[in-house]
Amino acid sequence: MPALFAYTDGACSGNPGPGGWGALLIAWEGDQVLRERELSGGEAMTTNNRMELLAAINALEALERPSVLTVVTDSAYVKGGITEWLRGWKARGWRTSSNEPVKNEDLWRRLEEAAARHKVTWRWIKGHAGHAENERADALARAGMAPFKTKVRQGASRP
């Protein structure tokens, strides 16, 4: 049975600012790629953390049937949130340990729901460290952001 991986990344120009997310889904058999699929998108005004979350969400939601997969992210926020912090946030009524509202609650709920359909292993890797699939996910995120960066530049007022 092939091993399924989702390599995800988010990007933002300014924080907040125009942002994009990218996901690369690959089915591996040994060191051979059997199938791959690229996903990307973006928003005009967002944050990097929202784009990181949307990359993982969209990767999981793109799978047509329940799957066993590894989600590889360079976001400690995504990995820590889904594997360590989520349970506590929910127990405290979506509040942090310092009793503040959880940021991006809407996306955390959506990620939890998307992940529940699958058997997911979460893996963190260092970003921009030469990992080929992470670099491709980064390029997809930047491509997803590009149309929104252009709109922001075009809409800027000139002196």
CORKATA-V840169 format. One record per run of one state. SS is the DSSP state (2 for helix, 1 for strand, 0 for the rest). FROM is the first residue (numbers start at 1). LEN is the number of residues. If there is no record, write none. Layout:
SS/FROM/LEN
SS/FROM/LEN
//
This chain:
0/1/2
1/3/12
0/15/2
1/17/13
0/30/2
1/32/15
0/47/1
2/48/14
0/62/6
1/68/6
0/74/2
2/76/16
0/92/3
1/95/1
0/96/5
1/101/1
0/102/3
2/105/12
0/117/2
1/119/6
0/125/7
2/132/24
0/156/4
//
